[in-house]
Amino acid sequence: MVAVVNQSVELTPWQRWAKRLAYVVLTLLTAWLLAKIFWMVLAPEPIILKAPVAGQSSAAKTPQVSAAQYHLFGEVGAEPVVAVKEVDAPDTRLRLELLGVMQSSTAEMSSAIIAQKGGKGDFYRVGDVVQGRTKLGGVYPDKVILDTAGKLETLKFEEFSARGVGVSARASEPAPREVREERASQLRDRFSRIRRPSDFMGIASEAATESPEAVIDGLGLESVGVGEGYRVDNSSILLKAGMKPGDVLLSINGQQLGDASSDQALLDQVMQEGRAQIEVQRGNSRFMINQSFGARN
């Protein structure tokens, strides 16, 4: 039988001191390692990228894009459009013809319909290029100012062409539907070949003595109601003058529109005065158009 004998080893003083020192050192090392791991997770060291090697292929470089090249807030140095003040400039020698003017309360927003001699009219706003270096400088009731690199010239309406056409303020009886449609078709053809505002007034006034309704149809207008104006349809000749489908012509020179028979008298007034102030409604907004036709002699 084997007997187990427990013997306790007695440590010398210096051994006991070394043992305590080992515990302290081990505790400090453990605390240091835990702290380092903690900070590596919470705040890792920043990654430092190497500088690119000189001569590196440009295809591998990241493209540098500046927002300035997109002119997000307007192009730097772009000059604002400023309308030319009315001046006594000489008549232009350019082969241009003024067909209509539309004045806005803001001069820079005014526009005009200008055509090459014998050509189709185009819509121009102040600042637009009309021909070559010539821009539309300003718009006025009876003329426009053309600006060619600072050289100002005047383009006026051609003088009213006397037709000797008498206009009666008394309306005729409504024509039969077939006759009215035929007259409207003929008027549309004549209106499409108009080159001067005065020609338009002459044709419209002459036709109105026979059938006011045919004039309305020929212009591509539809009566909204007595005193409520005329609506522009998709085939209206007035689209060439800047009107849009759905626009409603409310009044001319302050007189409400909507009755073709009574509106005939208004044509004679416009021919006598040579100009008309047309009130137009487009959606929820209204605006005025000043149109000159040339006064009757």
C-alpha positions as CSV (number, residue, x, y, z in Angstrom):
1,M,0.0,0.0,0.0
2,V,1.4,3.4,-1.1
3,A,1.0,6.3,1.2
4,V,0.6,9.8,-0.3
5,V,2.4,12.5,1.6
6,N,1.5,16.2,1.0
7,Q,4.5,18.4,1.3
8,S,4.3,22.2,1.2
9,V,7.2,23.9,-0.5
10,E,8.4,26.8,1.4
11,L,9.3,29.8,-0.9
12,T,12.1,32.1,-0.1
13,P,11.4,35.8,0.2
14,W,12.9,36.7,-3.2
15,Q,10.9,33.9,-4.9
16,R,7.7,35.3,-3.4
17,W,8.6,38.8,-4.7
18,A,9.3,37.4,-8.2
19,K,6.0,35.7,-8.3
20,R,4.1,38.9,-7.4
21,L,6.1,40.8,-10.0
22,A,5.1,38.2,-12.7
23,Y,1.4,38.6,-11.8
24,V,1.7,42.4,-12.1
25,V,3.5,42.2,-15.5
26,L,1.0,39.7,-16.9
27,T,-1.9,41.9,-15.8
28,L,-0.4,45.0,-17.4
29,L,0.3,43.1,-20.7
30,T,-3.3,41.8,-20.8
31,A,-4.7,45.3,-20.2
32,W,-2.4,46.8,-22.9
33,L,-3.5,44.1,-25.5
34,L,-7.2,44.6,-24.7
35,A,-6.8,48.4,-25.0
36,K,-5.0,48.1,-28.4
37,I,-7.7,45.7,-29.7
38,F,-10.5,48.1,-28.5
39,W,-9.0,51.1,-30.3
40,M,-8.3,49.2,-33.5
41,V,-12.0,48.5,-33.7
42,L,-13.2,51.9,-32.6
43,A,-10.8,54.1,-34.5
44,P,-8.8,52.2,-37.2
45,E,-5.7,53.9,-38.6
46,P,-6.3,55.8,-41.8
47,I,-5.2,54.2,-45.0
48,I,-2.4,56.1,-46.7
49,L,-2.4,55.9,-50.5
50,K,0.8,56.0,-52.4
51,A,1.3,58.9,-54.7
52,P,0.8,58.0,-58.4
53,V,3.9,57.2,-60.4
54,A,5.0,59.8,-62.9
55,G,4.2,58.9,-66.5
56,Q,1.3,56.6,-65.4
57,S,-1.2,56.0,-68.2
58,S,-3.9,58.7,-68.4
59,A,-6.5,56.0,-69.1
60,A,-6.1,54.7,-65.5
61,K,-6.6,58.1,-63.9
62,T,-9.9,59.1,-62.5
63,P,-11.5,61.8,-64.6
64,Q,-11.8,65.2,-62.8
65,V,-15.2,66.7,-63.6
66,S,-16.0,70.3,-62.6
67,A,-19.6,71.4,-62.1
68,A,-18.7,74.8,-63.6
69,Q,-18.7,73.3,-67.1
70,Y,-22.4,72.6,-66.9
71,H,-23.3,76.3,-66.2
72,L,-25.8,75.2,-63.5
73,F,-26.5,78.8,-62.6
74,G,-26.1,80.4,-66.1
75,E,-23.2,80.9,-68.3
76,V,-20.6,83.3,-67.0
77,G,-20.3,86.3,-69.2
78,A,-23.5,85.8,-71.1
79,E,-25.0,89.2,-71.8
80,P,-28.7,89.8,-70.9
81,V,-31.0,90.8,-73.6
82,V,-31.8,94.5,-73.5
83,A,-34.4,96.1,-75.8
84,V,-33.3,99.1,-77.9
85,K,-35.0,102.3,-77.0
86,E,-37.1,103.9,-79.7
87,V,-34.9,106.0,-81.9
88,D,-35.2,107.8,-85.3
89,A,-33.2,105.2,-87.2
90,P,-33.0,105.1,-91.0
91,D,-35.2,102.6,-92.9
92,T,-33.5,99.3,-93.5
93,R,-32.4,98.2,-96.9
94,L,-32.7,94.5,-96.0
95,R,-35.3,92.7,-98.0
96,L,-37.5,92.1,-95.0
97,E,-41.2,92.6,-94.4
98,L,-42.9,93.4,-91.1
99,L,-46.2,91.4,-90.8
100,G,-47.1,91.9,-87.1
101,V,-45.9,93.1,-83.8
102,M,-46.8,91.9,-80.2
103,Q,-45.7,94.3,-77.5
104,S,-45.3,93.1,-73.9
105,S,-45.2,95.2,-70.7
106,T,-41.6,94.0,-70.5
107,A,-39.9,95.3,-73.6
108,E,-37.5,92.4,-73.8
109,M,-40.4,90.0,-74.0
110,S,-41.9,91.7,-77.1
111,S,-41.9,90.0,-80.4
112,A,-42.6,90.4,-84.1
113,I,-43.5,88.5,-87.2
114,I,-41.0,89.2,-90.0
115,A,-40.6,87.6,-93.4
116,Q,-38.2,87.8,-96.3
117,K,-39.8,89.7,-99.1
118,G,-42.5,87.5,-100.6
119,G,-41.7,84.7,-98.1
120,K,-43.3,83.1,-95.1
121,G,-43.3,85.1,-91.8
122,D,-41.4,83.8,-88.8
123,F,-41.8,84.6,-85.1
124,Y,-38.9,86.5,-83.4
125,R,-38.4,87.8,-79.9
126,V,-36.2,90.7,-79.0
127,G,-32.6,89.5,-79.2
128,D,-33.3,86.8,-81.8
129,V,-31.3,86.8,-85.0
130,V,-33.5,87.8,-88.0
131,Q,-30.9,87.6,-90.7
132,G,-27.1,87.2,-90.7
133,R,-25.8,89.4,-87.9
134,T,-29.0,91.4,-87.7
135,K,-31.0,91.0,-84.5
136,L,-34.5,92.2,-83.5
137,G,-33.6,95.1,-81.2
138,G,-37.0,96.6,-80.2
139,V,-40.7,96.3,-81.0
140,Y,-43.1,99.3,-81.3
141,P,-46.7,99.7,-82.4
142,D,-45.9,100.6,-86.0
143,K,-42.3,99.4,-86.5
144,V,-39.4,97.4,-85.2
145,I,-35.8,98.3,-84.7
146,L,-33.1,96.1,-86.2
147,D,-29.7,95.9,-84.6
148,T,-26.7,94.9,-86.8
149,A,-23.6,95.0,-84.5
150,G,-24.7,98.4,-83.1
151,K,-26.0,99.8,-86.4
152,L,-29.7,100.5,-85.9
153,E,-32.3,100.5,-88.7
154,T,-36.1,100.7,-88.8
155,L,-38.4,98.2,-90.4
156,K,-42.0,99.5,-90.7
157,F,-45.3,98.2,-92.0
158,E,-45.8,98.7,-95.6
159,E,-48.3,101.4,-96.5
160,F,-52.0,100.4,-96.5
161,S,-53.0,99.2,-100.0
162,A,-56.1,101.1,-101.0
163,R,-58.7,98.6,-102.2
164,G,-61.7,100.9,-102.6
165,V,-63.7,98.3,-100.7
166,G,-66.8,99.7,-98.9
167,V,-67.5,98.2,-95.5
168,S,-71.0,98.1,-94.1
169,A,-71.7,97.8,-90.4
170,R,-75.0,96.1,-91.1
171,A,-74.7,92.3,-91.0
172,S,-76.2,90.1,-93.8
173,E,-78.4,87.1,-93.1
174,P,-76.5,83.9,-92.2
175,A,-75.7,82.0,-95.4
176,P,-76.7,78.3,-95.9
177,R,-74.2,75.8,-94.4
178,E,-72.9,74.6,-97.8
179,V,-72.3,78.1,-99.0
180,R,-70.7,79.1,-95.7
181,E,-68.3,76.2,-95.8
182,E,-67.4,77.0,-99.4
183,R,-66.7,80.6,-98.6
184,A,-64.7,79.6,-95.5
185,S,-62.5,77.2,-97.7
186,Q,-61.9,80.1,-100.2
187,L,-61.0,82.4,-97.4
188,R,-58.5,79.9,-95.8
189,D,-56.8,79.7,-99.2
190,R,-56.6,83.5,-99.5
191,F,-55.5,84.0,-95.9
192,S,-52.7,81.5,-96.4
193,R,-51.2,83.7,-99.2
194,I,-51.3,86.9,-97.3
195,R,-48.0,88.9,-97.1
196,R,-49.2,92.1,-95.4
197,P,-51.4,92.9,-92.4
198,S,-53.3,95.4,-94.5
199,D,-54.2,92.6,-97.0
200,F,-55.6,90.6,-94.2
201,M,-57.9,93.4,-93.1
202,G,-59.0,94.1,-96.7
203,I,-59.9,90.4,-97.3
204,A,-61.6,89.9,-94.0
205,S,-63.6,93.1,-94.2
206,E,-64.8,92.4,-97.8
207,A,-65.8,88.8,-96.9
208,A,-67.6,89.9,-93.7
209,T,-70.1,91.9,-95.8
210,E,-71.3,88.7,-97.4
211,S,-70.9,86.2,-94.5
212,P,-69.4,87.1,-91.1
213,E,-69.6,83.5,-90.1
214,A,-67.5,82.4,-93.1
215,V,-64.7,84.8,-91.9
216,I,-64.7,83.2,-88.5
217,D,-64.6,79.7,-90.0
218,G,-61.9,80.8,-92.5
219,L,-59.7,82.0,-89.6
220,G,-60.0,78.7,-87.9
221,L,-62.0,80.1,-84.9
222,E,-64.9,78.7,-83.0
223,S,-67.3,80.9,-81.0
224,V,-67.2,80.2,-77.3
225,G,-70.4,82.3,-76.8
226,V,-71.7,85.8,-77.2
227,G,-69.3,88.1,-75.3
228,E,-67.0,85.2,-74.5
229,G,-64.7,85.3,-77.5
230,Y,-63.4,82.9,-80.1
231,R,-61.3,79.8,-79.5
232,V,-58.3,79.1,-81.8
233,D,-58.5,75.6,-83.4
234,N,-55.7,73.3,-84.5
235,S,-55.8,74.5,-88.2
236,S,-56.2,78.2,-87.6
237,I,-54.1,80.6,-89.8
238,L,-53.5,82.5,-86.5
239,L,-51.0,79.8,-85.4
240,K,-48.5,81.4,-87.8
241,A,-48.9,84.6,-85.8
242,G,-47.9,83.0,-82.5
243,M,-51.3,81.9,-81.3
244,K,-51.7,78.4,-79.9
245,P,-54.6,75.9,-80.2
246,G,-57.0,76.6,-77.4
247,D,-56.2,80.3,-77.0
248,V,-59.3,82.4,-76.7
249,L,-59.6,85.9,-78.3
250,L,-61.6,87.8,-75.8
251,S,-61.8,91.4,-77.0
252,I,-60.4,93.8,-79.6
253,N,-59.9,97.5,-78.5
254,G,-61.9,96.8,-75.4
255,Q,-64.9,95.4,-77.2
256,Q,-66.0,91.8,-76.3
257,L,-66.0,89.2,-79.0
258,G,-68.2,86.2,-79.7
259,D,-71.0,87.4,-82.1
260,A,-69.9,87.2,-85.7
261,S,-72.7,89.6,-86.9
262,S,-72.0,92.4,-84.4
263,D,-68.2,91.9,-84.6
264,Q,-68.3,92.9,-88.3
265,A,-68.6,96.6,-87.3
266,L,-65.4,96.2,-85.3
267,L,-63.4,95.3,-88.5
268,D,-64.3,98.7,-89.9
269,Q,-63.1,100.5,-86.7
270,V,-59.8,98.6,-86.8
271,M,-59.3,99.5,-90.5
272,Q,-59.9,103.1,-89.8
273,E,-57.5,103.2,-86.8
274,G,-54.9,100.9,-88.4
275,R,-54.2,99.0,-85.1
276,A,-55.8,96.7,-82.7
277,Q,-55.3,95.7,-79.1
278,I,-56.2,92.1,-78.8
279,E,-56.9,90.5,-75.4
280,V,-56.0,86.8,-75.4
281,Q,-56.6,84.1,-72.7
282,R,-54.2,81.2,-72.6
283,G,-55.0,78.7,-69.9
284,N,-55.4,80.7,-66.7
285,S,-53.4,83.7,-67.9
286,R,-54.4,86.7,-70.0
287,F,-52.2,89.0,-72.1
288,M,-52.5,91.8,-74.6
289,I,-51.2,91.9,-78.2
290,N,-50.8,95.2,-80.0
291,Q,-51.2,94.5,-83.8
292,S,-50.7,97.2,-86.4
293,F,-52.3,96.9,-89.8
294,G,-51.7,100.3,-91.4
295,A,-54.3,103.0,-91.3
296,R,-56.8,103.5,-94.1
297,N,-56.1,106.6,-96.2
